Amino acid sequence: MLWECKSWKGRWLCVLLMVIVLPILAAQKIGDPYKILGIHRRASLPEIRKAYRQLAKEWHPDKNEDPNAESRFVEIKQAYELLSDTERRQAYDLYGITNEDDHMYKQRHDYSQYARFSNDPFDYFGTHFRTQDQDITLFHKLSITARHFENNILEKSVHTPALVLFYTDWCFDCVRSATAWRRLVEALQPLGVTLATVHAGHEANLARRIGVHGVPCLTLILDKQVYIYKESLSSLPKILDFIRWKFPYKQISHLTDRNVDVFVSDFEDNKVKALIFEERQVIRLRYLITAFHYRDRVSFAFVDISAQNTQKVTARYKIQRSMDTMVLLKEDSVEPAATVSTTEIPSQTLRQLIEANQMLTLPRLSSQSVLDSVCPVEWRAARRRLCCVLVARERAHAQSLAQLRALARRAPERLKYAYVYAHAQPDFVDALANGSGIDISTLEHRIVVIWRREATRIQYEWLNETWPTCSQCRPDELEEGAARGEEAVRYHERLNETKRALEQLVKRLLKPNEVVAYETRVKELVDEAVKGPLWRAVWRLCEWAERALSALRTQHALSALSVLATVALVLAAGYFMAYLIRVEEESVQRQKEERRRQNGTKRNNNEQQAEMRLHELRAEKYNGLVRLLKPGCRTIVVLVDGQSRVQLLSKFHKIVWPYRKNKTLLFAYLCVDRHVEWFRRVLQLSLGGGELRVNARNCVGTVLALNPHRKYFCIYHAKHPECAKPHKRMSRMTVSLGGRAADPEAGAFIGFTTDPDSSDDDRYDPPLLLQENLLDGLGNWLDRLFEGSTHRYYVNYWPDMTTK
């Protein structure tokens, strides 16, 4: 070594060996950095530095002659570099990333084999840009199309999460993020995460549909849902936190000594139990991804062996503290079905172990996928596979399942055992009963042997004997070699006979030339684990609430509370300022009121309401209201008589009140008792002559809008709304106004009569009207009048108004 080489040639040789050996040693796995430095997990940075100095002096190769001093020194140095870096230490505490994962922080691999083009455009700009171009070629290497995204990435995300990065060419932000993307690829691909890239320019429709607004854009596809990561790609721990947060709510249960018995004894969910033991508070991401992949078959739980309330469960399964352990449990035994224990369990090992033990010893047919696994399709008679299914009610008798489970352990390769709930799979059970002509009420505790020739077509045969049960037998009487009572003896005799009959039936049906008795077609099984929409909504609310509470317990809780406190302070300050302003305004108002009282003046803050006068249109005011009215002004006149004057003028005043400030309008009323002749002359002039006879009582409630300067008027009457033929309407109206009522005092204006010689088109049957309803439509008519949509009736001159 360098410190032992005396000559200059020996020194150069040692330098060469150091250059070759040290990187190899540096790349080796260092294990737990806390144990290497001899410190606890909550050690501060000064404590880490102090421990490093002491160990560095002790194991320095110049001072220690131990053969392993050099590797030990390198290991200590790597542990110190990891723990002194806040980001890398957080990554190790949360996800178990140690120095063998240093590729996520340093550039160690060469991706030059991914280069597709020899004419590199960045060659002109030097080595730095050429290195970046080699990085961005990984984007092209992992690039996929929109069709591949829809058919593979999205469909497989139900079990396999995927990270998809959207990028474009000549995007300098994409170039800068290439190193971070390479770290993600190297860190997550071994864990079973699919990583791919999409060219946002070539697949613009896909980017628009997902909601990508800029590049580079990292998206997580999980359970056919797309989540967009909106922060920088430079921080790997933040990306891993983002991925961890999006996994399903309570996918992994947290076990303690209190709830472990409930978890390992409840197999009603039809899943194998997997216990993950780690000496950490948060489960590693690799185990979380594996649990998501097998969540339909395996129920995962996490045990923190460093906690005080997990000592009993740790001792029960004989877990070593320095290693990660996975224990698989089935329903047939308290002993583990499989166990693996190592420093960090590889994802491949996890999957191999779970694949071999993903079904219970006696599974329940709770979904179509379980049926496909337990009873696979086999159309060849020589290799037929049989499945013995027990039809049971909800919460099947434990004795029946235990005896059937014992047969399942000794079953040959081509024979599987299962059970099904009749109430949960009614279509499946009904198809079996109808195909064999058996009453469905007698199927309880019956065994059927199934051969699936096709996915929807099965051949089957029923066992003649019913699977026995003993409700009066004690559990100890059912064990082998135990003393039994009379009832237990009879139960075991029936059980042995049933087993022998089942064994003979199975042997006969396994023969290639044997014909199965019944055949039927079945539908897909109902997935019993699917919850209803209401339950999913409640579950989602509980998820949000619990995640919010858990977020407050993390190290970011102080930041979140400070933000909430700042917002509350700003709101309180705003409310206080508004209160002060209101108090100041009230004070100023009081001072103004005091000054007005002192000065003896009354000041009204509101505008003076303009007065509105109703003039009577008679001979004395005829020139002022009609003939001599200024251009652009109009007079609105309502026709009343002595009987209706008070009621109609009050309603007319209320309707025209909003127009009182219009200086171009004058309002008046005309007593038809005295001036009906003037109204008749106006109507006669608008029609171009001819004799008219007008009944004054029928004219009550008519409103005229006179424009004296332009010599026209518009007319309103409740009986005759505006129509498409105004002149014909006016002719009909004048005829109606001339009709005589049988009793004018009783209200002859209620109905207009028409000429009996008129055509069918002119015939009009008006509805019944009362006096108080004559002006109901005046408001809408005034709106149309000011819009200019009412018909105008022109006259050559305004007739004189005589005084009676």
Summary of the structure (lengths in Angstrom):
residues: 804
radius of gyration: 47.5
end to end distance: 140.6
largest distance: 147.6
contacts: 2228
relative contact order: 0.04
helix: 47%
strand: 14%
